Amino acid sequence: MILKADNINVYYGAIHAVKDVSFYVDEGEIVTLIGANGAGKSTILKTISGLLRSRGGSICFIGKNIGSAPPHKIVGGGLALVPEGRAVFLQMTVEENLEMGAFTRPKSEKINRLEHVFERFPRLKERRRQLAGTLSGGEQQMLAMGRALMSEPRLLMLDEPSMGLAPILVDQIFEIIGDLNRSGSTILLVEQNARMALSIADRGYVLETGGIVKSAPASRLLEDDDVKKAYLGG
């Protein structure tokens, strides 16, 4: 087991946004969190990556409790988040953005990591000198993913990777996520497009108003009547 969250509770002021949430991710899996806007999915990822804090409970990553660790230590320990909205540095080049992703790694490793990312994303190699702000939405998403991979994470967390992308680019991004997993990446995926997420995931958790209401193999959730009605348009 690479990640285990036990009874995490997160508040925004008086609002109880995440309520007694427990889940786990095994090495080599794609696990997805699905649910409506405001269900608490992104809040969970931010809490795991140290940007928010849980009141009580525990978060264990590779056997260590990271519940009170600062974000840079969590990244250095092998966990990377691709945030919602991509958050690339628009006034920096593609290559400079990627180098920012390796800030926890020794300098000697950066060149190797850069070549590895360019192999995975040839489009980024073609545009390595371009400002990130001139890239298309799909290219910016690839850049955000490439930047996360620069830290060589043991667990890659993706927050709404298909948001705002044209359908053809959504297919492309999900293809990349599948390829990353097949080549050894463990992935925790938060995604509004429940059908796409469940189609590539091993297991899924369904969130409603801050709590987990269902968990099952993804193939079973795709056939679940409640899930179909609420999230799959069926």
N, C-alpha and C positions, 0 to 999 in steps of 0.2 A: 504494500500500500504506500503510495507516494504522498498523498494528501488526505488528511482526515480532519473535518470540522465537526466539533461537538457542541451542541447547544449554544450557537452564537446568537447574540442579541445586539442589534445596532439601533441607535436612536439618532434622529436629527432633531435636536432640541427635545420637545415633548412628544414628538412623533416616533412611535415604535415601528421602525421600518423593516427590520428583520427579526423574526420571532422564533427562538428555540430551533434554529436550523442545524441539522446534522446531515452530513453526507461524506462520501469518500471517493477518491479516484485511485485506481490501480495503475501501476506502471504499464505503458503501452496502450492505454485506453483513450478513446474520445468519449468524454462525458459531457452532456449538455444540460443546461438549466433553461427551461422554457417557461413562459408565462406572459401575461399582459404587461403593458407599460405600467411602471410603478409597483410591480410585484416584489421588487427587491433584488432582482438578478444582478444588476450592475453594482449595487451596494455590497453584495456578497464578495464580488471580485475585488473591489476596492479594500474591503476589510482583510481579505487574504493577503493582499499585496502591501498592507501596512498603512494605507492612506486614510483608513478609518479604523476605529477601535471597537471591539466587541465588549459589551459589559458582561463579564463572566464567560463561561465556556472556554474552549481551547481550540487552537488551530495548530495541527502538527504537520510539518513538511519534512519528508525523509527522516521521520523519527524525532525531530526537534520541535519543541513548542515555539512558534514564531509569533504568538499572539501579541507580544509587546516589543518585537524587534522593529527597528527603523526600516523604512522602505529600501534604502540602499543596501542594507545587510541582507534583506530578503532576496533582492536581485542578485547580489553576490553569492548567495547560497544556492542559486539555480532556478529561480522562479521569475518569469517575465510576463508582464501584462501588455497587451495591445489595446489601448483604451478606446472607448466609444468615441467616434468622431475623428479617430486617427491621430490627432495632435502632433502632426509632423511640424518641424521648424521651417516655415514657409520661406524665410529669407536666407536659408542655408542650402547648399547644394545637396544632391542625393547622397554623395559620398560623405559629406560632413554629418548629415543626419545619421547615416549608418554608423559612423565612428562614435557618435554620442551613445549608441547602444552598447558599446564595448567599454564604457568608462570603468567598469569594475574589473576588467581583464588586463593582464600585463601587456605592455606595448607590443612586445614580440608576437603576441597572438593576433593582433588586430588585422595584419595583412592577410593571414591565413583565413580568418573569419570572413573578411571582406570578399576574398575570392570564392569562398564557400557560398556566401549569399548571392554573389553575382552568377554563380553556376545555377543556383536555384531560381533566380529571377533575372534572366538575360535582359529583359526590358530595362531594369535598373542599371545594368552595366552600360547599355547604350546611352542612358541619360545621366551618367554619374556626375557630369559637370553642370547639369541643369539645376536651377533653383527648384526646390520642392514645390513652391507655389505655382509653378507653371505646369505641373503634372495633372493628368486627369484624376478623377476620383478613384478609379480602379488602380491606377499607378500609385497614388498616395497610400492606398490600403496595402499594396504590396510593399511599399517603403516602410510602413509602420510594422508590418510583419517581419520584414528583413532586419529592421533595427532591433526588434526583440530577439531575433535569432543570433544577433551578434554577441549576446552574452552567453551563448551556448546553454540555454535553459534545460533543466530536467523536466520542467512543466511549463507549457505555454498556455496562457490564458487569453482568450479572444473575446472582446466585448463588442457585440453587434457588428461583425466584420462586413455584413452585406448592406448595412444601412446607407441609403441614398444612392445605391449603385443600380445601373441598368441591368435587366434580367440576364443578358449575355455575360456581363461582368460578374454577377452573382455566381453563375455556374462556374466561371473561371476561378474565383476565389475559393469556392468549395472544393474544386478539383485540387487546388494547391493544398488546402487543409488536409484532404485525404492523402495526398502524396507525402506531406510532412509526417503524418501518422505512420504511413507504411515504411518510411525510412527511419522510424524509431522515436518520433516525438510523442510525448504524452500531452493531451490537449483537454483543457476545460473550456467549453464553448458556451457563451451566452448569446442567444440569437432570437430575434423577433420572428424570423422565418422558420416556424417550428417544423414544417414539413422537410425543409432542406437540412435542418440541424439533425432531426431524428433519422434522416436517410443515411447520414454518414456516421452517426454516433453508435457506440456500443450500448450505453445506458443513458437514461434521462431522468431528470427530476422536474416535476411540475410545481411551480410556485404560484400561490394566490395570496394576495395581501400580506406578503412577508413571511409566509410559512410554506413548508413543503406539504402538498396534499397527495401526491402520487410519486412513486419511484418504481421503475421497471426497466427491463431491456428495451432499447429504443424500438425494436421491431414490434414489441407488444404495445407500446404507447401509440404507435402509428395506427394500430387496429382498435384502440380503446375508444368507445363511443363518446365518452365525455370529452376526451382530448380532441377527437374529430370535430365535435360540435363547437368547442370553444376556440380551437387554434388552427384547425386544418380546413375549415370551411366545408365540413361535410356532415 
